[in-house]
Amino acid sequence: MMLGCNQPNTKEDKENDLLSSFNINSDTKAVLIVPLDGCSGCVKKSLEFIKENQEKPFVQFILSASNRKDIAIHLKSSSIVSTSGIVKDPTNKATSVGLTKGYPTICYLNSNPIVIKQLSASNLLDELIILSSNINHWNSITEICEFDALDIKPSFVGGMSEFYSFISKN
């Protein structure tokens, strides 16, 4: 009898399982994980970033803490409205599996394998600027591919890999 044969074996397996357990939307390209009990300056800057970007598609935010009350306090004090883009982790799953270690983490899901960037006080602002730029880029590509008011059919519909394939052929 084999016990635990369905358990994740590698760190990547555990990270993928964790992200799956948070029910991340299929069109999400990046996830910002914020450990609310981590570096207070980093938490503050990350919450400001979330407030500015919480309504944008392609990005979701996981707020990780040891209980729901801490998450509610941070949301209220930052004037962040709880939306579908904000995922609450009231049991610190992200920390227990090692996805975050006191500092925010960005997971880029639009690459294979998933790219995980551990942030720190020294690179936080630069990485949030890059993430913001990526979000704006993803949104501009989507706008190019949408139907317009004249109901003209787009010449492309699909994901990023299909898009790059499409433009290399045309």
Secondary structure, 3 states (H helix, E strand, C coil): CCCCCCCCCCHHHHHHHHHHHCCCCCCCCEEEEEECCCCHHHHHHHHHHHHHHCCCCCEEEEEECCCHHHHHHHHHHCCCCCCCCEEEECCCHHHHCCCCCCCCEEEECCCCCCEEEECCCCCHHHHHHHHHHHHHHHHHHHHHHCCCCCCCCCCCCCCHHHHHHHHHHC
